């Protein structure tokens, strides 16, 4: 979707999309952030310092507890392989500027891997893909200066064209916007080291959604965490086994 096409669509469909958006906000259940630990240490093996940061999906909205949410499932998949020090910094409703502010105000620390979940609220606020890319670079700069990770993983914006809470044509319009953001970020990160885009959901899968038709449910979080754990494990084990790695055991 090119900028001209996008804004032409907004001009022609704007009143209908506005009414549909207002309806969605009125009827969609407001699910809370689930209870549970937001930091901890567990597991055995090489040390892995993990930060998960972002919006309502990072915060686990749609799960009954943090154990069933992204942080709990991801730590569960990683702890057989690593001694994990982990932290969750996430707030329902955050967009990219809000996440930058949250991370700038968080205490500086060292993490090996940072996982981000951000973008849905940028789409719903109609932030352009070009502006969104600039905010992803700003996020990366803040994260590098304050947390110094070896790997920054951007989670792709989920397939909003599958969000059953959104009526048509709003669902199709938001979905196309999200897909373009992901494609542009993927192209930007191609060939870069230390940053990558992970696609937990390329297809619209309603069975992974929570009751609100907007957030992941336990099935969705588990699938997301399982994919992330494989990426992180491969990346970290390659560092540990590298001949010149400071993490390699000394003989």
C-alpha positions as CSV (number, residue, x, y, z in Angstrom):
1,X,0.0,0.0,0.0
2,X,1.7,3.2,-1.2
3,X,1.2,6.5,0.8
4,X,-1.1,7.9,-1.9
5,X,-3.2,4.8,-1.9
6,X,-3.3,4.8,1.9
7,X,-4.4,8.3,2.3
8,X,-6.9,8.1,-0.6
9,X,-8.4,5.2,1.2
10,X,-8.6,7.3,4.4
11,X,-10.2,10.1,2.5
12,X,-12.9,7.9,0.9
13,X,-13.5,5.5,3.8
14,X,-12.6,7.8,6.6
15,X,-16.1,8.4,8.0
16,X,-16.9,4.6,7.9
17,X,-13.6,3.6,9.4
18,X,-14.1,6.2,12.2
19,X,-17.5,4.9,13.0
20,X,-16.2,1.3,13.0
21,X,-13.3,2.2,15.3
22,X,-15.7,3.9,17.7
23,X,-17.9,0.9,17.7
24,X,-14.9,-1.5,18.4
25,X,-13.8,0.6,21.3
26,X,-17.3,0.5,22.8
27,X,-18.0,-3.2,22.4
28,X,-14.6,-4.9,22.7
29,X,-14.0,-6.3,26.2
30,X,-11.2,-4.5,28.1
31,X,-9.0,-7.3,29.3
32,X,-6.5,-6.6,32.2
33,X,-2.8,-7.2,32.3
34,X,-2.5,-10.6,34.0
35,X,-1.0,-11.0,37.5
36,X,2.4,-12.7,38.0
37,X,6.1,-12.1,38.3
38,X,7.7,-9.5,35.9
39,X,11.3,-10.5,36.7
40,X,13.2,-13.4,38.1
41,X,16.1,-15.9,37.8
42,X,15.7,-19.5,36.8
43,X,17.2,-22.4,34.8
44,X,20.7,-23.8,34.4
45,X,23.5,-23.4,31.9
46,X,25.2,-20.4,30.3
47,X,23.9,-17.1,31.6
48,X,21.2,-15.4,29.5
49,X,20.1,-11.9,30.5
50,X,16.7,-11.3,28.8
51,X,14.5,-8.2,28.6
52,X,11.0,-8.3,27.1
53,X,9.5,-4.9,26.5
54,X,6.5,-3.4,24.8
55,X,2.7,-3.1,24.6
56,X,-0.3,-5.0,25.9
57,X,0.8,-8.2,24.1
58,X,4.2,-8.0,25.8
59,X,2.3,-7.4,29.1
60,X,0.3,-10.6,28.5
61,X,-3.2,-9.2,28.0
62,X,-5.4,-12.1,27.0
63,X,-3.7,-14.6,29.3
64,X,-4.9,-15.5,32.8
65,X,-1.4,-15.1,34.3
66,X,2.1,-14.2,33.3
67,X,2.9,-17.9,33.3
68,X,0.6,-18.3,30.3
69,X,1.7,-15.1,28.7
70,X,4.7,-14.3,26.5
71,X,7.3,-13.9,29.3
72,X,6.3,-17.0,31.2
73,X,6.2,-19.2,28.1
74,X,9.4,-17.9,26.7
75,X,11.3,-18.3,30.0
76,X,9.8,-21.8,30.3
77,X,11.2,-22.8,26.9
78,X,14.6,-21.3,27.6
79,X,15.4,-22.4,31.1
80,X,16.4,-26.0,30.2
81,X,19.2,-24.4,28.2
82,X,20.2,-21.3,30.1
83,X,20.5,-19.7,33.6
84,X,18.1,-16.8,32.9
85,X,17.9,-13.4,34.5
86,X,14.8,-11.9,33.0
87,X,12.7,-8.8,33.2
88,X,9.4,-7.6,31.7
89,X,8.8,-3.9,31.0
90,X,5.4,-3.5,29.3
91,X,2.3,-1.4,29.6
92,X,-1.1,-1.8,28.0
93,X,-1.7,0.8,25.3
94,X,1.9,1.7,24.5
95,X,2.8,2.9,21.0
96,X,6.4,3.3,19.8
97,X,6.9,6.8,21.3
98,X,5.5,5.6,24.6
99,X,7.9,2.6,24.6
100,X,10.8,4.9,24.0
101,X,9.8,7.0,27.0
102,X,9.4,3.9,29.2
103,X,12.8,2.5,28.3
104,X,14.5,5.9,28.7
105,X,13.1,6.1,32.2
106,X,13.9,2.5,33.2
107,X,17.2,1.9,35.1
108,X,20.1,1.2,32.8
109,X,21.3,-2.5,32.9
110,X,22.9,-5.1,30.8
111,X,20.9,-7.7,28.8
112,X,22.1,-10.2,26.2
113,X,18.8,-10.3,24.3
114,X,16.0,-7.8,24.1
115,X,12.6,-8.8,22.6
116,X,10.2,-6.0,21.6
117,X,6.5,-6.2,21.0
118,X,5.2,-2.9,19.5
119,X,3.3,-1.7,16.6
120,X,-0.5,-2.4,16.9
121,X,-1.2,0.9,18.6
122,X,1.0,2.7,16.0
123,X,-1.3,1.2,13.3
124,X,-4.5,2.1,15.1
125,X,-3.2,5.7,15.6
126,X,-2.5,5.8,11.8
127,X,1.2,6.4,12.2
128,X,2.8,6.2,8.8
129,X,5.1,3.3,8.0
130,X,7.9,5.7,7.3
131,X,7.5,7.4,10.7
132,X,7.2,4.0,12.4
133,X,10.5,2.9,10.9
134,X,12.1,6.1,12.4
135,X,10.7,5.2,15.8
136,X,12.1,1.6,15.5
137,X,15.6,3.1,14.9
138,X,15.1,5.4,17.9
139,X,14.1,2.4,20.0
140,X,17.2,0.5,18.9
141,X,19.4,3.4,19.7
142,X,17.9,3.8,23.2
143,X,18.2,0.1,23.8
144,X,21.8,-0.1,22.7
145,X,22.8,2.9,24.8
146,X,21.0,1.7,28.0
147,X,21.0,-2.1,27.8
148,X,23.8,-3.1,25.3
149,X,22.3,-6.3,24.0
150,X,24.0,-8.6,21.6
151,X,20.7,-9.2,19.9
152,X,17.6,-7.1,19.5
153,X,14.5,-8.9,18.2
154,X,11.6,-6.9,16.8
155,X,8.4,-9.0,16.9
156,X,6.4,-8.4,13.7
157,X,3.1,-6.7,14.1
158,X,0.5,-9.5,14.3
159,X,-1.8,-10.1,11.3
160,X,-4.5,-7.5,12.1
161,X,-6.5,-8.7,9.1
162,X,-7.3,-11.7,11.3
163,X,-8.5,-9.7,14.4
164,X,-12.1,-10.7,14.7
165,X,-12.8,-7.7,17.0
166,X,-12.4,-5.5,13.9
167,X,-15.3,-5.3,11.4
168,X,-14.7,-5.0,7.7
169,X,-13.5,-2.9,6.0
170,X,-11.6,-1.6,9.0
171,X,-10.0,-5.1,9.5
172,X,-8.7,-5.2,6.0
173,X,-7.4,-1.7,6.1
174,X,-5.6,-2.1,9.4
175,X,-4.2,-5.4,8.3
176,X,-2.7,-4.0,5.1
177,X,-1.2,-1.2,7.1
178,X,0.4,-3.6,9.5
179,X,1.8,-5.8,6.7
180,X,3.4,-2.9,5.1
181,X,5.1,-1.8,8.3
182,X,6.5,-5.4,8.7
183,X,7.7,-5.6,5.2
184,X,9.5,-2.2,5.4
185,X,11.1,-3.1,8.7
186,X,12.2,-6.5,7.3
187,X,13.8,-4.8,4.3
188,X,15.5,-2.2,6.6
189,X,17.0,-4.9,8.8
190,X,18.2,-7.2,6.0
191,X,21.9,-7.7,6.3
192,X,22.2,-6.0,9.7
193,X,23.9,-7.7,12.6
194,X,22.5,-7.5,16.1
195,X,18.9,-6.7,15.0
196,X,16.3,-9.0,13.4
197,X,12.6,-9.2,12.7
198,X,10.8,-12.3,14.0
199,X,7.4,-13.2,12.5
200,X,5.4,-15.2,15.1
201,X,2.3,-15.1,13.0
202,X,2.4,-14.7,9.3
203,X,-1.1,-16.0,8.7
204,X,-4.4,-14.8,10.4
205,X,-5.2,-17.6,12.9
206,X,-8.3,-17.0,15.0
207,X,-7.5,-20.0,17.2
208,X,-4.6,-18.1,18.7
209,X,-6.7,-15.1,19.8
210,X,-8.0,-14.3,23.2
211,X,-11.7,-13.8,23.9
212,X,-11.5,-10.1,22.9
213,X,-10.6,-11.0,19.3
214,X,-7.7,-8.6,19.5
215,X,-4.9,-10.0,21.8
216,X,-3.2,-13.4,21.8
217,X,-4.6,-16.0,24.0
218,X,-2.5,-18.8,25.7
219,X,-2.3,-20.7,22.5
220,X,-1.0,-17.6,20.6
221,X,1.5,-16.7,23.3
222,X,2.8,-20.3,23.4
223,X,3.3,-20.4,19.7
224,X,5.0,-16.9,19.8
225,X,7.3,-18.0,22.7
226,X,8.3,-21.3,21.1
227,X,9.4,-19.6,17.9
228,X,11.4,-16.9,19.8
229,X,13.0,-19.5,22.0
230,X,14.4,-21.3,18.9
231,X,15.8,-18.0,17.6
232,X,17.4,-17.0,20.9
233,X,18.8,-20.5,21.6
234,X,20.5,-20.7,18.2
235,X,21.9,-17.2,18.5
236,X,23.2,-17.7,22.0
237,X,24.7,-21.1,21.5
238,X,26.5,-19.9,18.4
239,X,28.1,-17.2,20.7
240,X,29.1,-19.8,23.3
241,X,30.7,-22.1,20.8
242,X,32.5,-19.5,18.8
243,X,36.3,-20.1,19.1
244,X,37.0,-16.5,20.3
245,X,33.8,-16.1,22.4
246,X,34.3,-14.8,25.9
247,X,31.4,-17.1,26.9
248,X,33.3,-20.3,25.8
249,X,34.4,-22.4,28.7
250,X,38.1,-22.2,29.4
251,X,39.9,-25.6,29.3
